[in-house]
Amino acid sequence: MAKIDAKSVIVCGIGVVLLGVSIYFFLLGVSLMVDYHVAPSLLAAAIGFACLSASITLLRSWIISRAVEKE
């Protein structure tokens, strides 16, 4: 079984937190669209996409670095 260091746990945790933040902003954008607040809802959706992109990139690089360390 592979040893998990603190840096790996922190990076994975930040990626999961960013994923949760992106879901929050997507839901906020939808709730703002219901009230016809178009500009804030688009801003919330853009922030959600940015957080989603950052979390996917972070988690993908974490997975690749773990695979390289095993070799």
N, C-alpha and C positions, 0 to 999 in steps of 0.2 A: 504494500500500500504506500502511495506517495505521501511524502511529508508536505503539509500545507503551512506556509510561512505567513507571517502577519501582513506583509505587503499584498500577498495574493488575496487574503480575506478582505482587506480594505478596498482593493480595486473592485472585487466582485460586489461588495456591499454598496459602493458608490454607483456602480452600474445598475443595480437593482433599485436603488433609491431614485436615480434619474428616470428609470422606467416608470416608477410610481408617480413621479412629478409630471411626467408627460401625460399619463392617463388623467391626472387631476386637471391639467390645463385643457385637455380635450373635452372633458366633461363640463368644465367652466365655459368653454367656448360654445358648447351646445346649449347650455342653460341661458347664456347671453343671447343666442340666436332666437330663442323662444320669445324673449322680451323685445325683439327687434332692435337690439343694440349691435349694429353690424360691425362698426369699426373695432370696438373692444373684443367682439367675438373672433374676428379675423386675427387680431393681435394675439389672443389667447391660443388660437389654433397654430399660429406661427411659432409661438414659444413652445407649444407641445411638440411640434415637428422638430424643432431644434433640440429639445431634450431627448426625444426619441432617437434622433440621429446620433447624438453624443453617447447615449447609453448603449446603442447597438455597436458603435465603433469601439467603445471601451471594453465591452464584453467580448467582442470578436478578437481584439488584440490580446485580451487576457487568456482566451482559449488557445490562441496560437502560441503565446509564450509558454503556456503550460505544456503544450504538445512538444515544443522545441526542447524544454527542460527534461522531458522524459527520454529523449533520444540520446 
